[in-house]
Amino acid sequence: MTITAPTIGVPQLTAAGALLSILSANATLPGPHVTLHIVVPGGDDRPSQWGVELTLEDDPAGFEQWRTALGIDLTAVRSDHCDLTAWLITRTVRAGVPVTLVVYFDRPDPDDEDE
């Protein structure tokens, strides 16, 4: 399978416009780290495209505020972890642009519980 990155120009500007719209409409929410990135779909029949990622660190409450503001159903949130880091992640689409919302936070160190 060959993945071709979308061109820079209108597709990237569309993602940037969606990002600007999201941030403008939710200016009072906790400030996420924002990234425009290439989204590779799960199938060969759909091309990759520019997407938006909103990332929060150690702020599950802020994640919940953003999830609610973006109208994402709670059942669409997934969780995972590795070592001492855990995260919640969910996805939606705004103005035809894929949007990922994620929060990373520390897991309790199991060695600390033995003390």
C-alpha positions in Angstrom: 0.0 0.0 0.0 1.3 3.4 -0.9 0.2 6.4 1.1 0.4 9.7 -0.6 0.4 12.8 1.6 -2.2 15.4 0.5 -0.8 18.5 -1.0 -0.2 21.7 0.9 -2.5 24.5 -0.1 -6.3 24.4 0.0 -6.6 21.1 2.0 -4.2 22.4 4.6 -5.9 25.8 4.7 -9.3 24.1 5.1 -7.9 22.2 8.2 -6.4 25.5 9.5 -9.8 27.2 9.0 -11.6 24.4 10.9 -9.1 24.8 13.7 -9.5 28.6 13.8 -13.3 28.1 13.9 -13.1 25.5 16.8 -10.7 27.7 18.8 -12.7 30.9 18.3 -16.0 29.2 19.3 -14.5 27.8 22.4 -12.1 30.5 23.6 -13.0 30.1 27.2 -12.0 26.5 27.4 -8.6 25.3 28.6 -6.0 25.9 25.9 -4.9 22.7 24.2 -1.8 22.1 22.2 -2.9 22.2 18.6 -1.5 20.4 15.6 -2.4 20.1 11.9 -1.4 16.7 10.8 -1.9 14.1 8.0 -4.7 11.6 8.8 -4.4 8.3 7.1 -7.7 6.5 6.8 -8.2 2.9 7.6 -8.8 1.8 4.0 -7.0 1.9 0.7 -10.0 3.5 -1.0 -9.9 6.8 0.8 -7.0 9.3 0.4 -5.2 10.8 3.4 -6.1 14.3 4.4 -5.2 17.1 6.7 -6.6 16.9 10.2 -6.6 18.8 13.5 -5.5 17.4 16.9 -6.3 19.1 20.2 -4.1 17.7 23.0 -4.4 18.4 26.7 -1.8 17.4 29.4 -2.9 16.2 32.8 -6.3 17.8 32.4 -9.1 15.2 32.2 -11.7 17.9 33.3 -10.5 20.1 30.4 -10.9 17.1 28.0 -14.5 16.6 29.2 -15.2 20.3 28.6 -13.8 20.1 25.1 -15.7 16.8 24.4 -18.9 18.4 25.5 -18.3 21.6 23.5 -17.5 19.6 20.3 -20.7 17.5 20.8 -18.9 14.2 21.0 -20.8 11.4 22.7 -19.2 9.9 25.8 -19.4 6.4 24.2 -17.0 7.6 21.5 -14.2 8.1 24.0 -11.6 5.4 24.1 -8.9 4.9 26.8 -5.5 3.2 26.8 -2.2 3.3 28.6 1.4 2.2 28.5 3.8 2.2 31.4 3.0 5.2 33.6 1.0 7.2 31.0 -2.7 6.9 30.2 -4.8 8.7 27.7 -8.4 9.3 26.6 -9.0 9.9 22.9 -12.0 10.6 20.7 -12.6 11.8 17.2 -15.1 13.9 15.3 -15.3 15.8 12.0 -15.8 19.6 11.7 -16.3 21.3 8.3 -15.2 18.1 6.7 -11.9 18.0 8.6 -11.1 15.1 11.0 -10.6 16.3 14.6 -8.9 14.3 17.3 -9.2 15.2 21.0 -6.8 13.6 23.4 -5.6 14.0 27.0 -2.5 12.4 28.5 -2.1 11.9 32.2 0.1 10.0 34.6 -1.0 6.7 36.0 -0.2 5.9 39.6 3.1 4.1 40.0 2.3 0.6 41.2 5.5 0.5 43.2 4.3 3.5 45.3 1.3 1.6 46.4 3.5 -1.0 48.3 4.8 1.6 50.7 
